[in-house]
Amino acid sequence: MLEFQVRIEDMPRIFRAFSGIVGEASWNKVVHSKKQHSKNNAFLREHYEREYAVAFQLAKCSELMTRYGKLPAAELARLHQACGFSGQALSILESLSAKHRKALVGRIQGALKNPDDMRGLLLEISTATHFVRRGNRVLWPEFQSADSPFAGQTYDLFIEDVGPNGLEVECKSVSDDKGRKLHQEELLAFQQLVKRRLEPFSKNLKSGVAVILTVPDRLPKSRTEQEELADRVRTQVLLNESKEFDDGTSVRIIDFDVALLKDVPMISDSPAVRAVIERVTGARNRNAMIMGRPNVGATVFVPQSARSDNVLVAAFETAADAAKRQLTKTRPGLLVLGFDGMDADRLRSVAEHDFENPGQPTALRMGVTQFLSSESRDHVVGVGFVSRGTLTPQSDGALDTGGSVYSFRKEESSLWHDDFNNIFGPNTTESATPS
């Protein structure tokens, strides 16, 4: 049975059992490779530690076991994601037949190497956890015996005891790169090239300079072309001149009052720095970089594409494909979309805006309204958008998953049932035994 409460004091036992089944090499090799690849790029190292958080934290557990022969509780408090994932994954692994256990081990090993796959697996497990907590009976079609009517189905979960015929659930993780022209990993590698060229200049600067690089579409792929582009940026900064190039690339230079950054730490992704960057450049950019000396001088570098990002468009395309290809259309279906780039507060604010301003719907609400109105999706009875979660230790030693859900239902569906009204809330009917 899926465990939905993992306690820190149980982690030494859980880690030993999980390591014995999955193998420590599954995460140690990944972490070693990423550390080697980012040894000269602090931006990229931080990115890898976020993207491969479960692998990095499991590797830390391995390191602690080697050093101390145990997992000190004080250290485990900082390894929440590894604790939660290994605990829940182990509870599933131990309940499976040898054949299905081997298949899940392979999936876990693949997810440790691929952040998109890991996000998908984590979303699937957290969705299953939600239904188990409600007291529902949850089945994984991929783990059913060959004679089961659910074997071979292509949706992720089946909830047996809601509605007259159960509920099919398909989970889709939407990465922060989805629909974006500039992807994080390649952008961070390019930022390192720019930093090397602008850092000497920034250390002597006694004012504020913002540099906005706009590429026609995406960043160049080859290292040589990236070096040339970084050289262009440096040249225009030293000349203090904006320029548009024949290939569609442009470098815009804006001088600003460094007093705007008074007593603000030079941390690129801090809210205070982002607010100043937005004020100076007019751009809300997740990839801006700042360098210089606090209260003396600063260079802000903002890379962007001339083509607009289409994160929501990409998300709804993913949902449409899932509704068409992975749900059977013979039973009601629920789509769960996990937004890795959106934290709980941001998703909550979107939902609050829609609730308080029904005449001014957000792009998310307009998109889902159009999505659910399609005649070809009569079988989709609801869509839930899930924010990025965070595992936090509770006072009783358990780990809890934080996050927000903004859900929409489709009562017009011919497969609608009142059981679906509060599908993302607690079960108000008689609880069933989880399986």
ChimeraX attribute file (.defattr): number of C-alpha atoms within 10 A of each C-alpha:
attribute: neighborCount
match mode: 1-to-1
recipient: residues
	/A:1	15
	/A:2	21
	/A:3	15
	/A:4	21
	/A:5	16
	/A:6	22
	/A:7	18
	/A:8	24
	/A:9	14
	/A:10	13
	/A:11	23
	/A:12	19
	/A:13	12
	/A:14	21
	/A:15	22
	/A:16	16
	/A:17	16
	/A:18	21
	/A:19	17
	/A:20	10
	/A:21	15
	/A:22	20
	/A:23	14
	/A:24	19
	/A:25	13
	/A:26	21
	/A:27	26
	/A:28	19
	/A:29	15
	/A:30	18
	/A:31	24
	/A:32	12
	/A:33	11
	/A:34	16
	/A:35	17
	/A:36	10
	/A:37	13
	/A:38	16
	/A:39	10
	/A:40	12
	/A:41	16
	/A:42	13
	/A:43	17
	/A:44	24
	/A:45	19
	/A:46	13
	/A:47	16
	/A:48	20
	/A:49	16
	/A:50	13
	/A:51	17
	/A:52	23
	/A:53	20
	/A:54	24
	/A:55	28
	/A:56	25
	/A:57	22
	/A:58	25
	/A:59	22
	/A:60	20
	/A:61	25
	/A:62	21
	/A:63	15
	/A:64	16
	/A:65	16
	/A:66	11
	/A:67	10
	/A:68	9
	/A:69	11
	/A:70	16
	/A:71	22
	/A:72	15
	/A:73	13
	/A:74	9
	/A:75	12
	/A:76	20
	/A:77	15
	/A:78	13
	/A:79	21
	/A:80	22
	/A:81	24
	/A:82	22
	/A:83	27
	/A:84	26
	/A:85	18
	/A:86	22
	/A:87	25
	/A:88	21
	/A:89	21
	/A:90	22
	/A:91	17
	/A:92	16
	/A:93	21
	/A:94	15
	/A:95	13
	/A:96	16
	/A:97	13
	/A:98	11
	/A:99	10
	/A:100	16
	/A:101	18
	/A:102	15
	/A:103	15
	/A:104	19
	/A:105	19
	/A:106	13
	/A:107	14
	/A:108	20
	/A:109	20
	/A:110	14
	/A:111	22
	/A:112	24
	/A:113	17
	/A:114	14
	/A:115	19
	/A:116	19
	/A:117	17
	/A:118	23
	/A:119	23
	/A:120	19
	/A:121	21
	/A:122	22
	/A:123	23
	/A:124	22
	/A:125	20
	/A:126	17
	/A:127	20
	/A:128	24
	/A:129	20
	/A:130	18
	/A:131	19
	/A:132	22
	/A:133	18
	/A:134	21
	/A:135	19
	/A:136	22
	/A:137	20
	/A:138	23
	/A:139	18
	/A:140	17
	/A:141	19
	/A:142	18
	/A:143	18
	/A:144	17
	/A:145	14
	/A:146	10
	/A:147	7
	/A:148	10
	/A:149	10
	/A:150	18
	/A:151	14
	/A:152	13
	/A:153	17
	/A:154	17
	/A:155	23
	/A:156	21
	/A:157	23
	/A:158	22
	/A:159	20
	/A:160	18
	/A:161	18
	/A:162	19
	/A:163	16
	/A:164	13
	/A:165	14
	/A:166	17
	/A:167	22
	/A:168	28
	/A:169	25
	/A:170	23
	/A:171	23
	/A:172	22
	/A:173	26
	/A:174	26
	/A:175	19
	/A:176	15
	/A:177	15
	/A:178	21
	/A:179	17
	/A:180	17
	/A:181	20
	/A:182	21
	/A:183	15
	/A:184	16
	/A:185	16
	/A:186	14
	/A:187	18
	/A:188	21
	/A:189	18
	/A:190	21
	/A:191	23
	/A:192	18
	/A:193	19
	/A:194	21
	/A:195	19
	/A:196	12
	/A:197	16
	/A:198	23
	/A:199	16
	/A:200	12
	/A:201	17
	/A:202	22
	/A:203	15
	/A:204	13
	/A:205	16
	/A:206	16
	/A:207	18
	/A:208	22
	/A:209	23
	/A:210	22
	/A:211	24
	/A:212	21
	/A:213	23
	/A:214	20
	/A:215	22
	/A:216	14
	/A:217	15
	/A:218	17
	/A:219	20
	/A:220	15
	/A:221	9
	/A:222	8
	/A:223	12
	/A:224	10
	/A:225	12
	/A:226	18
	/A:227	15
	/A:228	13
	/A:229	20
	/A:230	21
	/A:231	16
	/A:232	18
	/A:233	24
	/A:234	20
	/A:235	15
	/A:236	17
	/A:237	21
	/A:238	10
	/A:239	9
	/A:240	15
	/A:241	12
	/A:242	16
	/A:243	15
	/A:244	12
	/A:245	10
	/A:246	7
	/A:247	8
	/A:248	11
	/A:249	17
	/A:250	20
	/A:251	22
	/A:252	19
	/A:253	22
	/A:254	16
	/A:255	14
	/A:256	17
	/A:257	14
	/A:258	18
	/A:259	14
	/A:260	17
	/A:261	20
	/A:262	11
	/A:263	9
	/A:264	14
	/A:265	14
	/A:266	18
	/A:267	13
	/A:268	18
	/A:269	15
	/A:270	11
	/A:271	10
	/A:272	15
	/A:273	21
	/A:274	21
	/A:275	16
	/A:276	17
	/A:277	24
	/A:278	13
	/A:279	13
	/A:280	18
	/A:281	19
	/A:282	10
	/A:283	16
	/A:284	13
	/A:285	15
	/A:286	13
	/A:287	18
	/A:288	22
	/A:289	26
	/A:290	23
	/A:291	20
	/A:292	22
	/A:293	17
	/A:294	15
	/A:295	18
	/A:296	17
	/A:297	20
	/A:298	27
	/A:299	27
	/A:300	24
	/A:301	23
	/A:302	23
	/A:303	21
	/A:304	23
	/A:305	17
	/A:306	15
	/A:307	14
	/A:308	11
	/A:309	16
	/A:310	12
	/A:311	19
	/A:312	17
	/A:313	14
	/A:314	15
	/A:315	20
	/A:316	18
	/A:317	13
	/A:318	16
	/A:319	24
	/A:320	18
	/A:321	11
	/A:322	17
	/A:323	22
	/A:324	14
	/A:325	12
	/A:326	18
	/A:327	23
	/A:328	15
	/A:329	17
	/A:330	10
	/A:331	17
	/A:332	26
	/A:333	27
	/A:334	24
	/A:335	23
	/A:336	22
	/A:337	25
	/A:338	25
	/A:339	25
	/A:340	19
	/A:341	14
	/A:342	19
	/A:343	17
	/A:344	18
	/A:345	13
	/A:346	14
	/A:347	20
	/A:348	16
	/A:349	11
	/A:350	16
	/A:351	20
	/A:352	12
	/A:353	14
	/A:354	17
	/A:355	12
	/A:356	10
	/A:357	11
	/A:358	10
	/A:359	8
	/A:360	12
	/A:361	16
	/A:362	14
	/A:363	12
	/A:364	16
	/A:365	18
	/A:366	12
	/A:367	15
	/A:368	19
	/A:369	14
	/A:370	10
	/A:371	18
	/A:372	22
	/A:373	14
	/A:374	11
	/A:375	9
	/A:376	13
	/A:377	17
	/A:378	20
	/A:379	24
	/A:380	30
	/A:381	26
	/A:382	23
	/A:383	22
	/A:384	20
	/A:385	20
	/A:386	24
	/A:387	23
	/A:388	23
	/A:389	21
	/A:390	14
	/A:391	18
	/A:392	18
	/A:393	16
	/A:394	11
	/A:395	7
	/A:396	8
	/A:397	15
	/A:398	17
	/A:399	22
	/A:400	18
	/A:401	18
	/A:402	13
	/A:403	17
	/A:404	20
	/A:405	19
	/A:406	19
	/A:407	19
	/A:408	17
	/A:409	20
	/A:410	21
	/A:411	16
	/A:412	11
	/A:413	18
	/A:414	12
	/A:415	19
	/A:416	22
	/A:417	16
	/A:418	10
	/A:419	16
	/A:420	19
	/A:421	15
	/A:422	12
	/A:423	19
	/A:424	16
	/A:425	12
	/A:426	13
	/A:427	17
	/A:428	10
	/A:429	10
	/A:430	8
	/A:431	15
	/A:432	14
	/A:433	11
	/A:434	18
	/A:435	13
